[in-house]
C-alpha cells in the first residue's frame, strides 16, 4: 500500500477514535510517523478516558487487585472454619452420614444402601460412613455413569485408583448416549457419576429408621 494511502487510512482510523497502538497494530509504520500524521487529530478527552479505563494493562491490574482482595477475604473465612470444624469424630461422621444420605442417597431399593455423585470426595466420605456402620469394604460395589465420548477404561482406572478399590469392584458402566463435550454446564469434576452400592437389607432398614428419627426431630409438633 502506498505511503499516502497508509496515511489516509491512519487518519480515518484516528477519526473513528482509535489510539496510536490500535492503529499501529494494523498499519506497519513507526509511532513517530503516526505522530506526524495525526498531530492535528487529537482524541477527545472522553475518548482518552475510555481508552485508559479499558486498556488491557489497566484491566489486568484491576483483576489482580480484586483477586488479592478476594483471596484475603477467603483466607479469613478458611482460618475461621478450620478452627470451628477441627477434626470430625466418629460420632460426627455418624450423624453427618445420615444427612448426606438423606440429601443424596437413593431410597428406591430396600435391599441396598447407595449414593451417586460426581465428586470423588463425597463418594469417599460415604464409603467411610458405610464402614462406620459396619459395612464390609470387600462387599462395596460401584457403577459408573459415563458419556459415550469418554474413554471408558481411563475413567474406570481414575475411580479405581482414587477410591482405592480394584476394577473388579466395578460393575459394567452405564453409558449415556449424549456426549460429555456437548454439555454446557460442567461441575468441574468431569469423570462421570459414580454410584456406590452396598447390598444389605438390614443396613438399609437401619439407615431408613435413622432418617425417620432425624425427620421426627424437625417435624412440627
N, C-alpha and C positions, 0 to 999 in steps of 0.2 A: 504494500500500500504506500502511495506517495506521501512525502512529508506533509504536504498541505492537507491531504485527506485525513491524516492522523490527527493533525491539529484541529480540524473541523469536528472530527469525532470526539476528541477530548473536550472541546468547548461544549458540544451538545450534551455530553455526559455530565459535565460540571453544572450546566443549567438545569439538569434533572436532579441536582442535589447530591452528586457523588463526591466522595472525598478523593484526595490525591492517591491514597493507597488503593482505593477501589478502581480508579481509572487506570492506574499503573498496572494493576493485575490483568487488564485487558489490552492495554496498549504498550508495546515494547519500547518505551522511552525512559530516560532518566527522570528523577524527581526534579532536578534543576531545570530541565527542559519544560516540564509541566508548569513549573513556577513562572517561567517566562510567558508561556502561552496563556496561562489562566490568571495572571496577575490582576486583570481587570474584572475578574468574575469571582469575587469573594462570596462565600456562603453566608446565608442569613444567620443571625445569632441563634434562632430557634433550631435551625438545621444542625448547627455545630453542637448544640446541646444534645440533640438526638443521636448524632454520631458518637459523642462522648459516652452517653449513657448506654448505648448498645454495642460498644466496641468489644470484641472478643476478650481482650485483656481485662477490661472492667467487669465484664460478666463473670469471667473465671475468678477474679479476685472476690467478687460478691459471693459466689458459690463457696469458695474456700472459707470465707468468713462465716457464712451461715453453717457450714459443716462443722467448723470448730465450735461454734456455739451449741449446735445440736449434740455433738459428741460430749461436750462438757455437761450438758443437761442430762443426757443419758447415763453418764458416769455416776452422777449423784444418785439417780434412781437405782442403778445397778448396785451401788455400795449399800444402799438402804435395804433393798430386797434380799441381798446376800446375808445381811445381818439379821433381818427379820425371819427368813426361812431357815437358815442353817442347814443341817443335815436332816433328812427325813428318817424318823424312827420307824420301826416295823408297824407300830400302831397307826402312824400317819399314812404310811403306804397302804395299809389295810383299808382305811377309810377312803383315801383318795382313789383307790382302785374301783370301789363301788360307784363313785361319781363318774369316773372315766367310762365304765361300762354302761352306766345309766345314759350318758350322752352319746356314746359312740358304738356301744356293743349291739350285737344282733340278738333280738329276743324271739326270733321266728322258730328256732328249733329247740325243743325241750331236751334234746339228747346231747347238746354240746354248748360250750361257752365260747363265743367267738367275737372278734372285733376286727374291723377293717380300717386301714388308714394309709395315707401316702407318706407319713413321716416315720422314718425308722425309729426315732427316739420314742415316739408314742407306742410303737409296737414293742420295743424293749421294756418299757415301763409296764405294759400289760402282761408281758411274759413273767416279769418279776412278781407281779401281783398273783398270777396263777400259781406260781411255785410257792408263794407265801401261803396260799390257800390249800396247799397240799398236792398240787398237780405234779405229775412226773414229767420232767423235761423230755424224756425219751419218747413220750406219747404225744407231744405237741406237734401239730401239723400245720402246714401253710398252703394257701392257694393264692397265686399271683394273678392279678387282673392287669393285662398289658394291652398295648395297641399294636395293630398289625405292622406298623413300620418300625417297631422297636426290635432290637437284637435280643431275642428271647434268651439265649444261653448267657449272654452278658448280664442281663438283668437278674437271671437266676443266680449267677455267681455273686452279684452285688449283694442280694438279700441274704444268701447263704453265708457269705463272709461277714457281713455287717452284724447279723443276728447270732452268729456262732453256731449254726445248725448245718448238718450235712445236706447235700442236694436230695438225698433220699427222704428227707422230712417234708419235701415239697411235692404236692400233687401236680398233675398236669395243669399248666396255666390256662386261664380263660383269656382268649384273645378277642379283643373288641374289633369290630370291623372298621371303625373310624381310625384316622391317623392321629398320632400324638402331635405331629407337626402342624395339623390343622386346627388344633385347639387354641383359641385366642387367649384364654385365661389359664395360666400355669401357676401352680402353687410354690414353685421353686425347688421341688424335690426331683421330679422328672424321672422316677423309676417305677412308675405304675403304682398300683394299690396292692398292699399285702394284707391278706386275711388270715388271722391267727385262729386256729381251731383246736379245741380240746374236747374230745368226745368223752363225756362223763355226765350222765343224767343226775347223779347225786349232787355233783358240784354245781350243775345248772340250777337245781332246785334250791340249793343253799344260797346261791347268788341272787336268785329272784326273790327269795324271802328276805335277803338283806336289803334289796331295793324297796320291798314292801315296808320294811321297818323304817327306812330313811324317809320314804314318801310320807309315812304316817307322822313323822316329826314335823313336817312342813305343811301338812294339810290343815285347813282352818277347822278349829274345834267348834 
